[in-house]
C-alpha cells in the first residue's frame, strides 16, 4: 500500500505535469491568438484598402460630374452674354470712324475754327466801319 510520502510524491508529480501542461496550453493559446490577430489585422487592412479605393473612385467620379455640371452651367449662362457682347463690339466696330478719318476731321475742324474766327473779326470791323 502507498504511504504518505508516496502520495506526496505522486501529488508533486501530478502538480508538475499539470503546470507543464498549463504552460504548453498557454503558449499554444498565445501562439494561436497571435496568428489569429495577424490574420485579422491583414484582413482588416485589405478590406480598408479596398474600401478606400472604392471611396476615392466614387469621389473622383463625383468631382468629374460636378466639374462637367459646372462647365455646362457656366457655358449656358455665359455663352449668350458673350455672344451679345461680341455682337455689340462688332456693331461698334462697324459704326466706328476709322482713326485716319477722325484725325483728318480734327484738322478740318481746327482749320474751320480759324476761318470762323477770322471771318468774325472781319465782320466786326465791317460793322464798325
Secondary structure, 3 states (H helix, E strand, C coil): CCCHHHHHHHHHHHHHHHHHHHHHHHHHHHHHHHHHHHHHHHHHHHHHHHHHHHHHHHHHHHHHHHHHHHHHHHHHHHHHHHHHHHHHHHHHHHHCCCHHHHHHHHHHHHHHHHHHHHHHHHHHHHHHC
